[in-house]
Amino acid sequence: MDVHWAGDLRAAGRKARVMPWNTKLARSVTVKGGPTLKALRDVRAYALELSPYRASATAWRRTLELLLDAAESGETAAVTQQLEAALFLEGKLKLG
């Protein structure tokens, strides 16, 4: 995903009628000192708040690609796993 990821996510949000943003993640993911992400819409909202620096990291770019894929397919296992990896690499994944 290129530097226009936020625009891609905003545009995808406008297509909410066809993209199932209410689809639950494979499991809830809790951010240390932050929210518990339970559905694609939660990940989308969290991603839109990322700084450009954080969003440009390879792990987050992949997470955002998989988020858009999951919104189209309804399959959330891959995006859940990648979200956990991105947060873990930043020390922001709450374990346990």
C-alpha positions, 0 to 999 in steps of 0.5 A: 500500500502506498502513502495514500493509505488513509485516503484508501481507508476513508474511501472504503469507509464511504462504501460501508454498504458493500464492505462489512466493517462490522465483521468481527476479528478472529479474536479481540486484540487489545492495545496497551493503554488503548482500546480493544479492537473487536471488529474491522471498523475498530481496526479502521478507526485505529489505523486512521489515527496512526501517524504517517511515520507509524503507518509507513512501517512495513508491518502497518502497511501490510496490516492495512492491505489485509484490512482492505482485503478483509473488508471485501472478503469477510475473512479476518484471520490474516488481518488479525494475525498481522495486526497483532504482529504490528502492535507487538513490534511496537511494544503495544500489544497487550498480552494475556 
